[in-house]
């Protein structure tokens, strides 16, 4: 674990603990200031997602000519996915540039904003279904199961190398599990802003230096 990662994890721990304190002592402040929409935590999350996307796009340009089609496809796909999520996080700059939502988003978005993750379709909130339950299961499998399979099953390691999938290190999984454990102490629904912040840093670190070193020349 690098010094930068240690400092970042310590900072995130402090942010989570402060969040727990404000949730208990002044939940209105926690929701309307500390973890508010378009606040410093959400904007930092968007910045980290953007940096992750930019890093993957750089890797695509730098290594693409030397690698397989799958490497280029997956690397570019991850880059666009992270840039898309970064845009969603800040509603594509709607609040920043004071842009009005279209009629579609006013009618179907629970926050009346220009983004897809807050859409409600047939009474089902996509944010809760896809970005809550399904995404949490996927993250746990990726952070915990994938590294175990990579270390113990040679065929899985071969597939991971073929499809250029970055494998998390142990400290990435520990950081996320600590985050989940601390979130249980926060009752406000705004606690997920803290989870998103933590995940944005974890995934950046995974892409920066994955266990399987797939981005080396």
N, C-alpha and C positions, 0 to 999 in steps of 0.2 A: 504494500500500500504506500503510495507516494505521500509526501508532506502535504501537497495540495488537497488530496483526498481526505487526509486526517483533519485538516483545518475545516474543510467543507462539512464533513460529518459532524464535527463538534458544533459548527455554526447551525446546522439543521437541527441538531438536538436541542440547542438553546431556543431556537425558534418554536419548536414543538412544545417545550416546557413552558415557555412564555404564553403560548396559545392555550395550554391547559389552565394556566393561572387566570388569564383573562376570561376564559369560558366559565370558570367557577365564580370569579369575583365581579365581573361586569360583562355579561354575555352580549349586551347591546353594543358595547365598545368592540368586542371581539368580532361581531358580525358586520358592523357598520364602518369600522375603521381598520382593525388589525387584518382581517381576512376578507375585506370588502371586494366587490367586483371592480376590476380595473385598478386595484391597489398595487402596492409594491410587490407583494407576494405573487400575484397573478402575472404581473408584467415581468418579473424575474423568471417565472416558469416559461413564459413565451420566449424570452431571450435565450434561455438554455436550450429550448427545443429548436429555435432558429439556428443556434450555434451547432447543435448536433446535425441538423440538416445540411448546413454549410460544410461541416467537416466531411460528411459522407459524399457530398457533391465534389469536394476537392479530391477525395480518394478516388472517385470515379474518373475524374480527369487525369489524375497522376498515374493511376495503376491500370486503368481500363485497357490500354493497348497491350499490356503484358498478361492479362488475365482472361479467363474464359467468359463465354457469353452469360453464364449464370452469375458470375461475380458482378459483371456490369449490370445485369438486370436487378439483382437483389440490392446492390449498393445504391443504385439510382432510385430504386423503389423506396428504400428506407429514407433516402434524402427527401424525396417528395412527400412521403408520409409525415415526416417530422415537420416539414415546412407547412403542410396542411394543418396539422394539429396546432402549430404555433399560431397560424392565422385564426383558427377556430377559438383559441384561448382568448384572443383579444377582439373577437367578433369582427375580424378582418379590418381592424382600425376604425370601426364605426363610431365608437365613443371618442376616439382620438381626433377624428376629423368631423365629428358632429354630423353624421350622415343618417338620414331617416330610413327606417326599415321599410321594405316593400310590403304590399298588402298581404302577400303569402306568409311572410314571417310574422307579421302582426297578428295574423289569425291562428298560426300553427306553432309558433315558438312561445314557450312558457314564460320567457323573459322579454318577448317582443323584440328580439335582437336578430341580427343577420348572422346566424350560425346554424349548423345542422345538429350539433349534439344536444341542443335544448329543444328540439322539435318534439311535439306530441302527436303520435299517429294512432288513431283508433283508441284513444284513451291511455296509450302506453307511452311513457316518457323514454325516448331513446337514450338519454343520458344515464338514466337509472338502469336500463336493461343492458345496453351494450357497454357503456363506459363505466358501469358499476360492477354488476355481478360477473358478466362474461369476461371483461377485461381483467378483473382481479384474479380470476381463476387462471387465465392465460399468463399473467405476470408471475404468479406463484409457480406454475409449471416451468416457465422459462428460467426463472432465477434459481430454482431448487432442483428440478428434475433434469433439465438439460445438462447442467454441469456434471451430475452424477453419471448420466448415460455417456457423456463424452469421455469421462475418465475410465469407465468400466466396460464399455461396449465399443469395440473397434469399428464395427460397421457403422455405428451412429457417428463416430468421429469422421469417418470417410464421407458420409452424407453431409455433415456439417461443413466440411472443407469444400465439397463440391458446390454447395449452394451458398457458400460465403456467409455463414451465419455466425455472428460474434457470440462467444460463450461468456456468460458472467463469471466473475470470481466469487469466492466465498464471502468476502466482505460486502459485495453488492447485495447479496441475499440477506445477510445479517442486518444491513442498514434498512432495508425495506421492512423486514419483520419487526425491528425495533419501532419503526414508524407506525406500523399497524397496531402494535401493542399500545403505544402512547395515544393513538387516536381513539381507543376505547374509552379514554378518560374525558373525551370531549363530546358533549351532547349535541352541540349545534351542527346543523347540516353544512355549515361553512367549513367544517373541519377538513373536507375533501380538498380544499384549496391547499392545505398543508401536505396532503398526500401527493397531489400533483406536483407541487414544488419539489418534494423529495425525489419523486420518480424522474423528474426532468434532469436532475443532477446525476442520479444513478445511471440512467441510460446514456448520458453524455460520457460518463467515466467508462462504461462498458464499451462504447464505440471508440473511445480514445485508446484504451489499452485492454482489449479482451483477453481472456485466458488463452485462446488458441492463436493469437498473433497473426491473424490472417491479412493484416494490412502492411506487413513488412515487405520491403522490396525483394 
